[in-house]
Amino acid sequence: MLHRGNCPDAKSVAGLLSVDEVRIAFEEFPEMEMHEMCAPWGSLGIDKPPARKGGGRRA
């Protein structure tokens, strides 16, 4: 689950990723989800990913 750095649902943030690192992470791990509440795609300036079929687990 990808959160913005200031999201209260992110219990521990090991480090912040750049936009390029997020794009690479999604290429390598397409099952990764972005947290709906803190909306990290907006602050990263990237398009919101399409909704997943079957509804994934949310943090």
C-alpha positions in Angstrom: 0.0 0.0 0.0 1.5 3.3 -1.1 0.7 6.3 1.2 1.7 10.0 1.2 4.3 10.7 3.8 1.9 12.5 6.1 -0.9 9.9 6.0 -2.1 9.0 9.5 -2.7 5.4 8.3 0.9 4.9 7.4 2.2 3.4 10.6 5.9 3.6 9.7 7.5 5.2 6.7 10.9 3.7 5.9 11.6 6.5 3.5 10.0 8.7 0.8 10.0 7.8 -2.8 10.5 10.1 -5.8 8.0 10.2 -8.6 10.4 8.1 -10.7 10.8 5.5 -7.9 7.0 5.2 -7.6 6.6 4.6 -11.4 9.4 2.0 -11.3 7.7 0.3 -8.2 4.4 0.1 -10.1 6.2 -1.5 -13.1 7.8 -4.1 -10.9 4.9 -4.6 -8.5 1.7 -4.0 -10.4 -0.4 -5.4 -7.6 0.7 -2.5 -5.3 -2.2 -0.3 -4.2 -2.4 3.4 -3.5 -4.3 4.4 -0.4 -7.6 6.0 -1.3 -7.8 8.4 1.7 -4.5 10.2 1.3 -4.5 10.0 -2.5 -0.7 9.9 -3.1 -1.2 10.0 -6.9 -2.3 13.6 -6.7 0.7 14.8 -4.8 3.0 12.8 -7.2 1.4 14.4 -10.2 0.5 11.0 -11.8 -2.8 9.7 -12.9 -5.0 7.8 -10.5 -4.7 4.1 -11.1 -7.8 2.3 -12.4 -10.0 0.6 -9.8 -9.0 -3.0 -9.1 -11.4 -5.8 -9.8 -12.6 -7.7 -6.7 -11.8 -4.9 -4.3 -8.4 -5.2 -2.6 -7.6 -5.0 1.0 -7.3 -1.5 2.3 -4.9 -0.2 5.0 
